[in-house]
Amino acid sequence: MGADEALIARWRANAAAAGVRLTDEDIARIDGRGQVERIRAVEAIVERANAREVTPDYLDMLTTETQAQAGGRTDGC
């Protein structure tokens, strides 16, 4: 599965989870407007910045881990 196919598969899964029907025509129209290229560009920036597990500053959080993932720690780290 190519990069675009994987991206579109994730897009379809996320849309379906949100109760949105995403047709091939929808994808072609949105891709034709350059939106898929923008998604690829943002993903490349996130990958280069190694920022997948970092929360935005405005959320005032130190980690994206849940307490269960952190082994029940309560120190915020």
Sequence and secondary structure as in RCSB ss.txt:
>XXXX:A:sequence
MGADEALIARWRANAAAAGVRLTDEDIARIDGRGQVERIRAVEAIVERANAREVTPDYLDMLTTETQAQAGGRTD
GC
>XXXX:A:secstr
  HHHHHHHHHHHHHHHTT    HHHHHHHHHTTHHHHHHHHHHHHHHHT TT   GGG  S S  TTTTTT  S
  
